[in-house]
Every structure is written in structure tokens, then in C-alpha cells.
Amino acid sequence: MSKITAEEFDKKFDNGEDVTEFLDLESVKSFKESHLHMMKNYVKIDEDLLQFFPDEKAINDALRSVAEKMKEKKSA
């Protein structure tokens, strides 16, 4: 891997030049690897449910309501 300054790299990149010789591709992590900590609680909501649960708060509120009903049922 060759070394250049960030300014030189940016200029080459902006000019459309091949900059791969300046990249340490052995150390690059995939998007999934670098964002895995953010994805551990990721749940995909089906398209038909998004009208009812458009955001994180709506989903959490609904799940808390279900959890409360489950607790009530369990203690009855």
C-alpha cells in the first residue's frame, strides 16, 4: 500500500483516478461487521404493519401493552 496525504487522495479520487493502491483493503470491515452492534436488536416489520407501527415508539408502546396483558394473565 502506497501512502499519500488525505488531500492528495481526495484530489485523485475526485478526478476519477484509481486510488486502490492507497487503500488498506486487508483491514476493511464489511458494513455488516462494522454495524453489527447496531443490528443486534434489529427486527424487520412487514410492510402491511407499518401503517399501524410507523416508528420505534409505536412498536415499543404496542409491545409494552402486550407484555402487560401477558403479566396480568400470568398472575390471574
DOPADREN-238974 format. One record per atom (N, C-alpha, C): residue in three letters; x, y, z. Coordinates in steps of 0.001 Angstrom, whole numbers, plus 524288, in hexadecimal, padded with zeros to 5 digits. Layout:
<nodes>
ALAXYZ ...
</nodes>
This chain:
<nodes>
MET8034A7FB6C80000 MET800008000080000 MET8037B804D880000 SER8028A808327FC2D SER8056480D217FBDD SER802E0811167FF82 LYS805F0814FB8011D LYS803E2818F1804AF LYS803E481E4480208 ILE7FF8C82121802C9 ILE7FF218268580101 ILE7FBF28297D8051E THR7FBD982E97804AB THR7F8C4831AF8085E THR7F2F88313880704 ALA7EFB5832B280ABB ALA7EA1683295809DF ALA7E8968364280569 GLU7EB2683ABC80517 GLU7EA0483E7A800EB GLU7EB5583C297FB9A GLU7EFD3839897FB47 GLU7F15D837147F657 GLU7ED8B832BB7F4E0 PHE7EC0382FB17F8C5 PHE7E84682B787F7DC PHE7E31D82DAB7F5D0 ASP7E126831B47F87C ASP7DC37834207F6E4 ASP7DC768362A7F14A LYS7E0CB8389F7EFF7 LYS7E16083ACC7EAB9 LYS7E1438367C7E6A5 LYS7E4358323D7E7A3 LYS7E44082DD27E401 LYS7DED082B677E390 PHE7DC4782AAA7E812 PHE7D7108285B7E824 PHE7D33882BC07E516 ASP7D350830D77E62B ASP7CFCA8347E7E37F ASP7D0C0834A87DDA0 ASN7D594833B57DBFB ASN7D6E9833AD7D66B ASN7D5A882E6E7D3D0 GLY7D3A482AC27D6F0 GLY7D230825B07D4BB GLY7D6C6821FF7D404 GLU7DB2F823387D67A GLU7DFC781FD87D603 GLU7DF2D81B017D977 ASP7E1E6816E57D81F ASP7E1E3812167DB3F ASP7E502813117E03E VAL7E26F812917E4A7 VAL7E4FA813997E9A8 VAL7E5AE80EA07ECDC THR7E4B580A257EA8E THR7E4F5805417ED80 THR7EA5F8042C7EFB5 GLU7EE70806167ED40 GLU7F3B58051F7EF48 GLU7F4A7807F47F479 PHE7F13D80BA77F5C3 PHE7F1C980EA77FA95 PHE7EE2780CAF7FEEB LEU7EB31808A07FDD4 LEU7E779806858019D LEU7E9998019A80426 ASP7E8DA8011D8092C ASP7EA637FC6D80C10 ASP7E5AE7F8B680C19 LEU7E4FF7F5E9807DC LEU7E0687F29880731 LEU7E0647EDE080ACD GLU7E4E57EC7E80CF6 GLU7E5257E81E810A6 GLU7E2767E975815D0 SER7E2517EE7481725 SER7E01E7F01981C23 SER7DA6F7F1E881BC5 VAL7D8557F1FC81715 VAL7D3017F3ED81653 VAL7CF117F00B8187F LYS7CB4B7F20681B76 LYS7C7107EECC81D70 LYS7C2567EF9C819EE SER7BF247EBA98199E SER7BA5D7EC4D816A1 SER7B6A77EFDB819A6 PHE7B2BA7F1DA81703 PHE7AECE7F5198199C PHE7AC577F20C81E11 LYS7AB237ED1A81D1B LYS7A89C7E9E482119 LYS7AC277E950825DF GLU7B1217E84C8250B GLU7B4CC7E7BE8296E GLU7B53F7ECC982C8A SER7B59A7F129829DD SER7B6787F61B82C8E SER7B18C7F83182F27 HIS7ACFD7F63882DA4 HIS7A80D7F80F82FE0 HIS7A52C7F3CA832D6 LEU7A7CC7EF68833DC LEU7A5497EAFA83668 LEU7A3017EC7583BAF HIS7A5C87EFB383EB2 HIS7A3D67F141843D4 HIS79EA77F42A84369 MET79DC07F6DF83F18 MET798E57F9B583E57 MET794847F61C83C83 MET795F77F1AC83A4E MET792207EE31837F4 MET790387E9F583BAC LYS792607E98C84056 LYS790FE7E533843BB LYS78B417E54D8454B ASN788D57E9D584579 ASN783537EA41846D3 ASN77FF17EB7A84211 TYR782087EAC283D7A TYR77F4D7EC07838AA TYR77B0E7E7FF8378D VAL7765B7E9EF8367B VAL771FC7E69683502 VAL76F687E9018303E LYS76E797E5E382C45 LYS76BEB7E7DE82796 LYS7660A7E7A882867 ILE7636C7EC0782790 ILE75DC37EC5B82804 ILE75B787EBAD8228D ASP757C07E81F82218 ASP755407E73781D05 ASP7526F7EC1E81B31 GLU7526B7ECD88162B GLU750427F17C813A8 GLU74AA17F2988155D ASP747657EE90815DC ASP741E07EF678173C ASP741257F15C81CD4 LEU745127F0B882023 LEU744AC7F27882595 LEU746B77F80382668 LEU7497D7FA1082299 LEU74BD87FF4282335 LEU747C980393823D6 GLN7431A802CA821CA GLN73F0C806CC82278 GLN73D688074082831 PHE73DF0802F782B24 PHE73C84802F2830A5 PHE741218042683435 PHE745CC802C983263 PHE74A93803798357C PHE74EA6806508322C PRO74DE680B6083171 PRO7514480E4782DDA PRO756B180F9082FF1 ASP7577280EFE83523 ASP75C8D810638374A ASP75DBD80D2583C27 GLU7624C80DEC83E2E GLU7644180AFB842B0 GLU760B980B9D8477A LYS75EDC810598486D LYS75B868115384CF8 LYS7567280E3C84C96 ALA753FF80E3784810 ALA74F1780B5C8475D ALA74FE38058B84853 ILE754318037B8467A ILE755567FDE884735 ILE756437FCBE84CFE ASN759697FFED84F8F ASN75A857FF0D85517 ASN755A27FF978586E ASP752568037485746 ASP74D758041785A2D ASP749F57FF4F85997 ALA7497F7FD5C854D2 ALA746377F8C3853DF ALA748657F3F7856AE LEU74D767F34085684 LEU74FD17EEC085923 LEU74F457EF2785F0F ARG74FBB7F3DA8612F ARG74EE57F47A866D4 ARG7494D7F31886855 SER7459B7F49A8650F SER740227F35886608 SER73F497ED74865FC VAL741887EACD86232 VAL7411C7E51A861DF VAL743BC7E2958669E ALA748447E47686813 ALA74B187E24B86C91 ALA747F07E2FD87188 GLU745667E77387228 GLU742237E863876C5 GLU73D9D7E493876EA LYS73B1C7E3AB87282 LYS736BD7DFE48723E LYS738AD7DA6D87399 MET73D587D916871D1 MET73F927D3F4872FB MET7409A7D369878E4 LYS742917D79E87B54 LYS743897D78E880FC LYS73E637D6E7883F4 GLU73A697D9D68824F GLU735497D97B884E4 GLU7330D7D3F988476 LYS7337F7D1B087FE4 LYS731767CC6F87EF9 LYS734737C87388243 LYS739907C928882AA LYS73CD47C58388597 LYS73BA27C5A888B78 SER73A8A7CA5C88D80 SER7398B7CACD89321 SER733CD7C9B389495 ALA730777C8E8890B2 ALA72AF67C7C7891D6 ALA72A0E7C2128930F 
</nodes>
